């Protein structure tokens, strides 16, 4: 990863060069779980004269920078496969830098506690079979030699929708490596306090999440059909 800001608009292509939607794009456009609570939160913030969009943008920036700090750390100091991001902290608001450093510190604590060895970082993949792409945060090996896949979260909490996301990443992992990882984990990293929570995602959860994601992919295909067919000519063809 070079300029980390460019990763916000990552394009995924299959082995044949076909541009495919991203995991986060498919979920963000089609999975409505938790939207009522999100809308309620937005109203609450507005009543407090706070811009909910600005708050969400800052949270996204914290996550982006925290991921980049972790990537630089595991590639440079731990020899993980991946590129070293170019990070200019002066480009970021001081509050974003502080929160990202807190999350990065929590990751360091977790890695030291587990004794895991990072194997790769920010692996960009696209599925030829299912026609979607995504970036997997980190692969690692446990002290007893098991290969694991870890997805980082800096959101306020781990949500059900995150299981769907991780399930889609897990499918990309299996297609890429031809085997299932020994463990799949969501690692929640605090951005206000240097704390972490590691949650194991079990096979039953991955299966349910992937069933949901396949359904979302189907909805995404139909949604794009309608969006591309809003011209008068398209409607006339239906008559």
N, C-alpha and C positions, 0 to 999 in steps of 0.2 A: 504494500500500500504506500503510495507516494504522498500526495497532498490528501490529508484525511478528509478535508471538506468534500472532495470529489467523490468519496465513497457514499455520500448521502444519495447520489444519483447513479448507483452502480447498474450497469447493463449486463444481463446474463444471456449467454448464447450456448446453444447445444453444440455438439461436435460437428454438426453440419452448418453452423453459423446462424441458426434461427434464433432470433431474439425472443425470450420467453419472460413471463411475469415473475416477479420475486415473491418469496414466501410472505414477506411483510406486506407487500402490495395486495396480494390475494386476500389475506386475512383482514387487512385494514379496510378494504373496499366492500367486503361481503359478510364478515362475521359481526353481527350486531350485539353479541353478548356484552352486557355491562354498559350499553349506551345510555340507558335511562339514568344510571348512577352518574355517568360522565356528564350528561346534560344538567343534572341537578347540581353537580359540583361547579359547572361553568356558571350557572345562575348565582350560586352562592358567592363565587369569586367576584362576579360583576357587581353584586350588591355591596361588596366590601371595597368597591372601586379598584379592583385588581383585574388585569387583563388575563383571562384564562389562556388565550393563545400564546401570549408572551411567556406564561409560566410553563406551558407544554413545550415551547421551543427551547427554553432554558434547560428543562429536564432532558430533552433530546441531546442538547449540546454536552451536557454532563456525561451522558452515556457514551456519546461518540468519543469524547476526549479520554474517558476512563478506559475504553476499549483500546485506544491507541497507546496509552501509557502501558497497559498490560502487554500489548503486542511487542512494543519496543523492549520491554523487560525480559520477556521469555525468549525472544529471538536473539537479542544481544548477549544476555547474561546466562541463559540456559541452553542455548544452541538449538532452539526449536526451529523447525522448518518454517520459512516465511520471510517476508520483506520487512525492513525496518522503516517505520513511518517517520517522516520528517515533521517534527512537532515544534511549532513556534508558539510558546505560551503567551507571547504578547498579542497574538491574534484573538485571544479569548478574554472574556470578561473575568475580572478577579474572582467573582463569586463562583463562576463556572470552574475555574482552576482549583479553587479550594475544595469544592464538592468532589470533583473528579479525583483529586489527590487523596481524599478520604476514602473513596471507593477503591482506589488503587492500593492504598495501604491495607484495606480489608482483604483484598486478593492476596497480597504478600503474606499476611497472617495465615490465611487458609492454606496456601501452598506450603508454607513452612510446617504447619501442623500436620498436613496429610503426608508429606514426603513424596508427593507425586512429581514425576519428571515430565515437563511439557515436551510434546513431540512435534506439534505444528500449531500455527496460529492464523486465524482469519483465512480459512480455506474457502475459496469461492468455487462453487460447483453448480452445474446445471444438469437436470435429468433429461436424457434422451427419451426415456420411456414415458414420463409423465409431463414433460414440457414445462418445467418451472425451474427456478434457480434460487440460490441462497448462499449466505456466507456463514460458515460454521466457526464458532468462536475459538475453541481450543480442543485439541486431542492431547492426551497424556497417558503415561504408564504408571500404574500403581507400583509400590515396592515389591509386590509379588508377581509383577510382569503382565498384569491385565491391561488391555487397551480400553480407555474410557473416552467419552465425549462429554464436554462441559459447555453449557450455554450460560452466559453472564446476563444478569439483570440488575439494573440500578433504579427500577421503578419503585414506587412506594411499597409494593407488595407483589408477591407471585400470584398471578391470576389464572383462571381456568384456560383462558385463551392462549396462555404461554405453553400449555401442554400441546395444543394443536400446532403451534409454531415449532416446538422442539420435535414433535413427531415427524413433521415435514423435513426437518433437518436430518433426523435419524434416517429417513428413507434415502436422502442424498448420500449420507455416510455409507449406508449398506451398498448402494449402487457403485460408489467410488471404490470402496475397499473390498467388496465381495464377501463381507462378513459383518455380523452384528458386533457392536462394541460390547465389552464385558459389563460396562455400567454406563448409564446416561444420567447426568446430573444437571439440575438448574442451580447455579450459584448466585444467590442474591447478595448484592454488595451495598451496604449502607452508604449514603452520600452525606448524611448529616452527622453520623457517628461511625467510628471505625469498627463496624461489626459485620458479620456475614452469617448467612444461613444456607446450608447445602441440603438440597432436596433430591432424593433419588426418584427418577421417573421409571415406573415399572412397566414391564411388557404389556400388561392389560391397558394401561393408560396410553402407551404409544399406539397400540392398535386402535383404540377409540379415537385418539387424536388424528390418526391418519385417515380413518373413515370420514371424519369431519372435514379434513383438508381436501380429500378427493371430491367431496360434495361441493366445497367452496370453489375448487378448480372448475367444476362443471358450471356453476353459477357465473364464474368469471368469464368463461367462454361465451355464455349467452348474453351477459351484460355487454361485452365488447361488440357482439353482433348488433345489439340494439343501438349502441352508441355510434357505430359506424353506419347505421342504416336510418339515420334521422332525416335524410334528405327527402324532398317531395317525390323524387323518382323511386326511391325505395318503397314508399307507401303506395304509390301508384301500381307498382308491380304486384301488390297484394290483391288488387281488385280483379 
